[in-house]
Amino acid sequence: MGHRAALFDLDGTLLDTAPDLVGALNVLRREEGLAEAPVADFRAYVSQGSLGLIRAGLPPADAAQESRWRQRFLDWYERNMLRATQPFQGVEGLLDELDRRAIPWAVVTNKPEFLTLPLLAQLGWKGRAGCVICGDTLTTAKPHPAPVLLACELLGVEPAAAIMVGDDPRDMEAAEAAGTTPVLMSYGYGVQAALAAALPPAHVLDQPAEILRLFANVS
């Protein structure tokens, strides 16, 4: 069966959100008397979300303190999430070509809805995506296959006819479990962990345009 739809992770796959997410972490670091950290030091943790960044970039703390930090992190990020965030090079061209070929595409992210939808709206992507599945759309998120399966259902394609493109082990695990084709982008944040995982992705690609090869049979 040929591929007929594309599902995309957001952070580290379509968007380089690291500068603004690490910016939120640095707000907390400053408030705790720590030096600001370079974005490069924490890029590998961005796909792990706010708690992953907090645990990597702040001293060990109990659950109550982590919760306070997380709320402060999210409050700042919600107001500043497009300061330096931009699509990775080649992503806009890829989405344009998918639209031109009438290949449906969706966003399947673990980012919560209150952050994802405004971000996509500001980029002009919200109305273009066939559907958007966020981390809190369902009661389970990636690596559980349910968000991937829901996206396939809403796009009207069988999982075997879809690719799931991501940068993190959770993307690859969810893709495999759902029966879609896992595609790993080598520029992403969690790529080293994904390559080291037990289940290798079906494809490892370097540039967004290479994804079009997987739709060679679609005019």
N, C-alpha and C positions, 0 to 999 in steps of 0.2 A: 504493500500500500504506500503510495506517495504521500509526502507531507503536504498538508493543506492549511495549517494554521500555526502561528507562533505565539508562545507564551513567554513573557519576559519578567525576570526579577527586575527590581528598580535600582536600589543602591548598589553600585559596583558593577552593574550590567548596562543599564541605559544611562544612568546619571552618576556623575562624579560628585557625590554629596559629602565626601570626606572633609573638605575645607570647613564647611559650616557645622558638621557634626563634631569635629575636633574643636571647632570654635566654641561650641557649647561646653565641651569638656574643659576647655581652658578657662571658661568663666568659673567653673567649680574649682579648678586648680588654683586660680588666683585667690578665690575666697578662702581656700584652705592654706594659703601661704606658700603654695608651690609655684615653681617656675612654669611659664607657659611651655608647652611641648610642641615641637614641629609636627605638622600634619603627617609627614612621612613616618613618624614613630608609631602612629596609631592607625594607619590605613588598614592594616590587616585585621583590625577589630571592628571596623565599621559595619560589616554585615551582621555582626552580633547584636546590633541595636544599642539602645541607650545603656542598658545594664551591662552589656559586654564592655562598652567603652569605660563606664564608671569603674568596673572591677579591674580593668587593665590600667587605668590612669589615676586612681585614687587609692589611699591606704585601705587595708581591710576594715570592714565596718559591719555592724549588725544590720538586720533586715530593716529596722526602723530608720537608721541613718541612710541606708541605700535608697529607701523609698523617698526620703526628703530630697536627697541629691537628684534622684530621677525626676521628681516633679519640677525642681529648679531647672534641670537640664532641658526638659520638654518645654517649659514656659519660655525659656530663652530661645530655643531652637524654633519654636512655632513662629516667633516674631522675626527670625533672622535666617530662615531656611533657604533664601535665594540670594544671599550676599555674594557667594562665590560659586555656588552650585551651577553646573552646566552639563549638558549632554556630553558623553564621551565623543571624541572625534569619529565621525562616520555614522553616528546613530541617527541623526536627522535625515541623512540621505537614505539610510536603510528603511526607516519608517515611511519616507516618501515613496520609495520603490515598492514596498509592500502594499501601500494604498493604491499605487498605480496599477499593480497586478491584481488588485482585489483579493489579496491574501489577508484574511482576518488576523488580527493580533490583539493580545490582551496583556495586562499587567497583573502579575501574581506576586505580591510582596508581603513580607511580614511587618512592614511599616503600618502603624495604625491609620485608620481612615481619616481621622481629624488632621493628620499631617499629609497623607498621600493625596487626597482629593484636591485640596487647595494648591498643592505643588503642581499636580498635573494640569489643573485649570490655568495656572499662571504660565505654564509652558505651552498651552494650546493643545495639549494631548488628551485631555479628558474626554472630549467629544469624538476623538479619532479612535481611541481604543474600543474594541468590541465589548469589552467588559473590564472591570477593575476589581480584583479580589485582594483585600487588605488583610493584615494580620489579625484583625478582630471582626472580619466579615462572618467567619464561622467560629465555633468554639475551639477549633484546632487550626494550627498554622503549620507551614513547612518546618520540619521534614515530613509531616503527615501528608498523604496524597490528596486529602479531601479538597484543599483549595485548587489544586491542579485539575482535579476531576470536575469541580464546579465550573471552572473556566471553560473546559472543553464542552461541557453541557450547554453553557450559555452561548458559546460560539457555534454550536451545532455540529461539532466534529467528534469522531471517535478518538480516544486518547492515542491510539496507534498512528493517527494521522497528524498529530501535533508534535512540535518540538518544544521543550522547556529549556530556555536559555538562562543561565545564571553564572554566578561566580563563587558560590559557596557550597560546602558539602550538603547543606540542607536542601539546596535547589536540586542537586543531583539525586539525592535520596528520594525526594518527593517525586521527581520526574520518573525515576525507575519504578517506584511503588505504584504510580498511577498508570504505568504502561505507555508513557510518552517517551520521546527520544531525548536523552539528556545532552545538552550542549553547554560546554564550559568556555567562557571567554577568558583568555589568558591574561588580560590586563586587569582583571577584577581584584577585589580586596582579599577574598578567601581562597584564591586559586591554589596556593600551595597546600592548604589543608584538604581541598577537594581532590587534588592529584594524589595525595597520600592516603585517601580513604579507600575502604575495601572495594567499593564498586567504582571502577573507572568510568568516566563519561563516554558516551558513544563518539562524541566529536570534541576536540579542543581547537578552538579558533582564535586567531589573533586580532582580526579586524571585523567590525560589524558587517561589512559588505560581504564577507565570506559566507554569512548565513544564507544569502540568496542561492548559493549552490545547492542547498538542501531543498530548494523549490524549483529545480531546473525543469521539472515536468509541468510547471504551472505557467501558462502564457499570460 
